[in-house]
């Protein structure tokens, strides 16, 4: 399994997307304001996601 890096865009929980802001040993902290429909979702601005529970949609690797 590939671990996300800061700046990657990930998807988790059946469609939620966000930008990785911090990488921890077992999880990442994600900013959810990236999503266009963020204001209508009534969720917190940031959340913690375990490495096993997301997939990387966009990586800034070459």
C-alpha positions in Angstrom: 0.0 0.0 0.0 1.3 3.4 -0.9 1.1 6.1 1.8 -0.1 9.6 0.8 2.2 12.6 1.0 1.5 16.2 1.9 -0.3 17.8 -1.0 -1.9 14.6 -2.4 -5.6 14.5 -3.0 -7.2 11.4 -1.5 -10.7 9.8 -1.5 -12.3 8.0 1.4 -15.6 7.2 3.0 -17.5 6.6 -0.3 -16.6 9.8 -2.1 -15.3 12.3 0.4 -12.1 14.0 -1.0 -9.5 16.2 0.5 -5.9 17.4 0.5 -3.4 15.8 2.8 -1.9 18.4 5.2 0.0 16.1 7.5 1.2 12.5 7.5 1.3 10.6 10.7 2.6 7.1 11.4 -0.8 5.4 11.0 -3.0 8.2 9.5 -3.2 11.4 7.5 -4.8 14.7 8.4 -7.0 15.9 5.5 -8.5 19.3 4.6 -12.0 18.7 3.2 -12.6 22.2 1.9 -11.1 21.0 -1.4 -14.6 19.6 -2.3 -16.9 21.9 -4.3 -19.9 20.8 -2.2 -18.1 21.2 1.2 -20.5 23.8 2.6 -23.6 21.7 2.0 -22.1 18.5 3.6 -22.1 19.8 7.2 -18.8 18.1 8.1 -15.7 19.4 9.9 -13.1 21.3 7.9 -10.4 18.7 8.7 -10.4 15.0 9.6 -8.1 12.1 10.3 -8.0 9.1 8.0 -6.2 5.8 8.6 -3.8 4.8 5.8 -5.9 1.7 5.2 -9.0 3.7 4.5 -8.2 5.9 1.5 -7.0 5.8 -2.1 -4.7 8.4 -3.7 -6.5 10.3 -6.5 -3.7 12.7 -7.4 0.0 12.7 -6.4 2.5 15.4 -7.3 5.2 12.8 -8.0 6.9 12.9 -11.4 
